[in-house]
């Protein structure tokens, strides 16, 4: 615990990984909670995030800002207020070779894949300035890297991994996913391929997702420490209970109810450019709701509710929907009187037309027919709408967030959460609305009634479940990592005299 009257703690730690999805986000989030429990003022940070899962936060100036969902959750874990500086650069993939750029929470044009080596100097400057600002206001900054720190083809322009570590002399730990196999080679190679100045900031390792008897792992850990001159700070077990608001769409899986015969079946269309799919996480926590992701018409058979989620490319994903015959399956489902819910881009698809006169989505002058299930039209504008709205629907209080370029023009349908409703078809621009417990239960009740099913509302609190999962992460760090040593590392810096491995030497 930080003691009253003691000099302020000043610490920083970078959590890197051998690969994408090695467990950086989990470890960063867990350490934010573990350090915050010690009474420290903690901030999460990720210099650059590439994700279509984002969140809106309110800055001290009252201006809404967009950051990566993972950093928003990490701020909650740290018991801090989310802010743009915690994720100063957000890249939202718009295709295979270009991404939309968000800097300090606001749209800032596009960047191509060709610019990743030498065209990001301005982004590096913004990111480092944001880090310096956080470091001046918080006692400890826990930074999350991106991908691997040993992307040697991109090292010259790196400001997210070792470029960040070198900027502020940040001690770094490397997380490896043992469930994938080859973790010892990956950890050794991660260090060895770095140049000596980078290697000197790599202080040690964390093994993630281990299954079985940890004593069997000990010889490998000892040998890794001997070869690299760096300690292993702990081994995290594989756990099926580590649900956390998802960072990206690498591994979209359904969430099954205990009683799949009795439960409501929700089919979420897995769009190619799906975004903010965390909208359906709250449905997956309901004990009598079966959530599946669907990419074929037959996957929608027997669904009580079809959800069309958000997308970063509404017109392109609408074309994909039609190419698969999913459009006809959705229209048949709605025609049978069963519930359809469209969220943001998914809502836009349910309308009469979608147009993009300025090429915001990269398809200039494109105008296409929607599914015609709601009496609205959509036209994209260059300015992005960022809001944190609140209101009422279905007799309940609701809150959410808006992130969109699409402007909706309503027709004659009933107004519904920044969107529209026509009997059994619901459309909303509000992401996160299903996290409002009473609204979620009311909507599921309507869907059950439309499907002729019984539905018993649960007492699940999404906010309480999320908080419990963050505490679970903190507990996991305390039990399986040397948190005190990591705290000391963050304040003392990387040990001097660390071994420099070939071929980096």
N, C-alpha and C positions, 0 to 999 in steps of 0.2 A: 504494500500500500504506500502511496505517496504520503509522506509525513508533512503536517502543517509546519511551516517555517523552514523546511529543508530546501536546498537549492533545487530548481526545477529539473526534472528529468529531460534530457534531450537525446532522443534515440531514433534510429531508423533501421529498417530491415527490408531487404528485397527477397521475395519468394519467387524463385525461378523454377523451371521444370525441364526435364529431359525432352519432353514433347508437349504438344497441345493436349489438353485433357488429362494431364498427368496428375492433377489434383491441386494446382496452384490456388484456384479460387477457394476450394475447401479449406486448405491450410491457412490462407490469408484471412478468411472469414473467422475460422476458429481461433486464430491468434488475436484477432481484433477483440473477440469476446473475452478471451482469457486475460489479455492485458487490461481491458476495461474493468474486469472484475477486481483488479488490484488497485482500482481507484485512479487510474491514469487517464489522461485526456488523449484519446487515440483517434487517428484519422486513417482511413484506407486511401489508397492511391493506385491508379493505373494510368500510366502516361498515355497510352493509346490502346483503345479497345476496338476490336473489329467484331461487331455483333448487330443483328437486327432486333435484338431484345433490349429495349431501352426504357427509360423511366423519366418522368418529369419531376423536377424538384424546384422549390421556390428559393431564389437567391435573396440575400439580405437587402438587395435593392428592389425587391418585389417583382423582379423579372423572372418569368419561368424559364427553366433551362433543362436541356436534355442530356442525360448521362447514361452509361451502360447500366443495365439492371443489376449486374453483379456488384458494382460499386455502391449502388443504392442499398442493396442488402447488407454489404459489408459495413456501411455507415450505421445501419440499425444494429448490427452486431457490436460495433464499437460504442454504441449508445451516443452517437453523434448525429447531427443534422446533415442529411445529404446535401452536397453542393457541387457546383460545376468543377471546382478545382480538383475534386477527387477523381475525375476522369476528364481531363482537359481536351483530349482528342478522341473522338468517337468516329469510326469509319463504319458506314452502313453499306454493305455490298449491294450494288445495283446491277451487277453482272459479273462475268468471269474476269474482266480486265479493268474495271473501274469501280470506285466506291464514292458514295456521298460523304462529305466531310462535315463534322460538327466540331467546332472549336469553342471551348468554354461555354458549352451548352447551346450555341447558336449555329445555324447553317452557314457553311463556309465554302460552298462550291463542291468540286469533285477532284479526285486524284486518280491517276491511272496507275496500273501495275508497273509501267516503265519508270515512274517517278519514285519508286520505293528506294532506289539506291541513292540518288542525289537530289531529289526534288522535294524533300520534306524539311528543309532547314527552318522554315517559318513555323512548322508544326513543333519541331524540337524546341524552339525558343519559347513558344507558348506553354509547352508541357513542363519545361524546366522552371519557368517562372511560377507556374501553379504549384509545383512541388516546393519551391523555396517559400512560397506564401504559407502553405500548410505547415512546413517545418518550423516556421516562425511563430505559429499560433497554437500548435499542438505539442504535447510532450513526446509522443511517439508516432511516427508515420510508418505504416506497414504497407509496402508497395508490392503489387503483383506484376510479375513480368508477363510477356506474351510469347506463345510458342516456345521456342528454345532459345537460350542465350547464345547458343553456338550456331546460329544461322550465319555462317562465316561469309556467305555471298552478300549479306545485307549489313555486315558489321559497320561499314564506313558511315552509314547513315542512321545507325541505331540510336534511339533515345529512350527505348522502352526497357531494355535489359541491361547489358553491361555499360551501354552509353549513359544510362541513368545512374548506375552504380558509380561510374567514374565521375560523373558530374558532382555528386555529393559525398563521395567516399563511403558508399553504403555497403555494409557487410551483406553477403548473399548466401542463401541456402538453396540447394537444388533438390526438388521433389521428383521422385521417380515412381512410376506405376509398375509394381512387380507383377501385377496380374497379366500384363502384356508379354512378359518374358523379356530376358536380356537386360534386366535393370542394372546389373553391375557394369556391364560393358557400356551402357548408355551413360551412367554416372561418371565412369572414368573418362570416357570419350568427351563428355561435355566439358570437363575441365581441361583435358589434354589439348583440345583443338583451339582453345583460347590463347590469345597472346599473353605474355607474362604479366603485364599490368592488370589485365582482367582476372587472371588466375589468382592474383594476390588478394582479391576481394571475395573469392569463393571460400566460405568458411566451413562448409559441411553439407550434409545430406539428410533428407527425410525419405524413408521408404513408405509408399502408400499402397493400400489395398492388399495387404498380406493376408493369406488364408492359411490356417494350420498352426503348427507348433513352432513358436518363434525361436526355440533353441536350435532348430534345424537351420535357421538363417544365420546364426551367430558366426560360423566360420567365414561365410562370405562377407559379413559386415566387418569382421576383424581384418580380413585380407584387403578390403577396400580402403579401410583406414590406414593400413600399413603402406599400401601402394601410393595413396594420394596425400598422406600426411594430414588428412582432414577427418573429423569425427562424424559419426552418424548421430543425429540428435533424437532419433526415435523411429519407431515402426508403427504406422497406423494400420489397424486391421480393416479388412473389407467389411463394410456394413451395409445392409439393405435399407437401413433407416435414415440414410443421409440425404433424404430429399431436400433440395434447396432450389429456390427460384432459378430456373435454368439460365445458363449463360448463352448458349447458342443451340442450333438445331442439329448437332452432331448425333444425338441419340434420342430421338423422339420415341417414347414408348407409351402405351396405354396404361391406365391405372384401373385395376379390376376391383369390383365390389366383392364382398365376401359371399353374397348369394347372387350369382349371375343370372339365375332364372327369375328371381323376384325383383331384382334391381332395374332401375331405369337405364336404358342403353343410350349413351351419347356417342355419336360418331363425329370426330373432328376431321375435316378435310385437310389432308397434309399437302398444302400448296408448296410448289418448288421454292418460292421465295418467302415462305412463311415468316412472320415477325410477331413479336409480343405474344407468342403462344403460351406464355405463362398465364394468360387470361383464363385458361381452363384448369390450372392447377387446383383452384378452389373446388371445382367439380370432383376432382380426383380424391379429395379428402372426405367426400360424403360417403358414408358406409353403404348406402344402397344405390350407388350410381356407378355404372360400368362405362369407363371412358376408353375408346379405341381411336386410333388414327387411321384414316381411310384414304387410299389413293386409287381405288377402283370402284366402279358402280356397285359391284356385288358386296363390297365392304359396308355399304350403306343399308343393305337389306336388314330389316328387323330393327332398325334404329328408331328410338322414340323421339330423339332430338338430333338434328344435324347442325353442327356449328361450322360456319365459314369464318376462319380467323383472319387476323390482319395479314397484310402482305406488303412488301416493299415495291411490288410491281403489279398493280391491280390489272392493267390491261393484258400484260403478258400471261399472268396466272389465270385470267379469265379464258384466254385462248387455250391454255393447257387443260383447263376444266372441260372445255368443249371437245378437245381432241380425245379425251378419255371417255366421253359420254357421261361424265359426272353431272353436267348441267341438266340433262334430261332426268337423271335419277333424283336430283334435288327438286326439280319441278314436280315430278310424280309424287314425291314424299309430301310436298306442300299441298298438292292437290288432294291427297288422301286425308288432309286435315291435321297432319302431325306437325310438331313445332320445328321451325328453322330459326336459328339465331345467326345473324351476321354482325361481325365486329370490325369497325373501321373499314379496311379494304374489302373484307367479306361483306359488309353492309352495302358498300358501293356496288358490288357485283349484283346484289339483289334488286337494284333499281332498274330504271328504263334504259338509260344511256350512261356511258362513261367517256369523257373526252379529255384530251391532254393537248390543248392548242399550242402551248409553249414548250412541249417536249420535256416536261419536268421528270417524267419517268423514262425519258430517252426515246420516245416515239412521237416525234413532232407531228401535229395536225391529226393525230389518231383520234377517232371517235368510233366507239363500238356499242352495240346493243348489250344491255345487261340481261339478267334472267327475267326481268319484268314482274317480279313477285312483290315489289313495293313501288309506290308511286313517287319516286324521287329521281333526280338526275344529278350527276357528279361532273364537275369540271375542275381540273387541277390548276393551281396557281403557284407561282414561284415562291411566294412567302409561305413559311411553315407556321401552322397553328400549334402553339404549346399552351395547354391549359390544365388546371386542376379543378374541374367542376364538381359541384355537389347539387343534389336535387332530390326529388321523390319519384318513385315509379312503383306500380302495383301496390300502392298503399304503404310503401316503405321508404326509409331514408337510404340514399345511395351516394357514393362518391366514386371518382375514377380519375383518369387522366387522358388528355387528348394529344396526339402527335400525328399531324397529317397535313398534306398539301391539298387534299381534295375538298372542294366547297360543295355542299349539298344544297340543292334547291328542292324543297318539299312540294308535293302535289296535294292530294286530298286525304292521304292516310293520316291516322292518328299519330300525334307527336309522341316520341318515346326516347328518353335519354340522349338528347342530341341527335336523334334519328327518327325512325318511323315504325309504326306497327300496323299490320293489316291482319286482324284475327289471330292466326297461328304463325305469322311470319314477323319476326322482330329484327330490327336493325338499329345499332347504336354506334356512335363514334367514340364511346367511352371505354377505353381499356381499363381493366382492373375492377369493373363494376361488380363482377361475380365474387369479389372478396368481401363485399358488403353482405353479411350473413343473412339478414332478414330478406333482402332482395333476392339472393340466390335461392333461398328456400321457396319464396313466392313464385319465382320463375319456374322452378322444378315442379312445383305444385300445379301450375298451369299446364306445363308440358305433360305431366302424368294424366291430368284430366282430359287433355286433347287426345291422348293415346288410349284412353279407357283403362288406365292402370291406377291402382291405389298407390299412395305415396305418404309415408310417415315422416314429417320433417325431423331432422336431427337437431342436436344442440351443438354441433361443431362450430367453433370459433376459429376462423382462418387466422386472425391476428395472434391468438393464443397458440395455435399450432406452430406458426412461424417462429414465435418467440421460444417455444419449447425446443424446436429444432436447432435454433441458434445456441441455446443452452447445452443441448446435446453435443454440438460441435465443440463448445468450450470444454465440456467434460472430457471429450475424447482427446483433446490436446493435452489436458492436465494429466490424464492417465497414461498416455503413450508417448508424449514428447517431453523433453527436458525444458519446460517452459521457462524456468528460472534462468537456465543457461542461455536461452534465446533472448530473454530480456537483457541479460548482461551483455550479450553479443551486440544487441541493438544500440546500447549506450557506450560500450567500450570500443566498438569497431572491430574489424577483422583482425585476428591475431597476426603479429609480425612474424616473419620467417616462414610463412607457409611454403610448402614444397611447390616448385614450378615443374610441371611435367612436360616431357617431350610429346609431340613435336612443337609445342608452343614456345619452348625455350629458344 
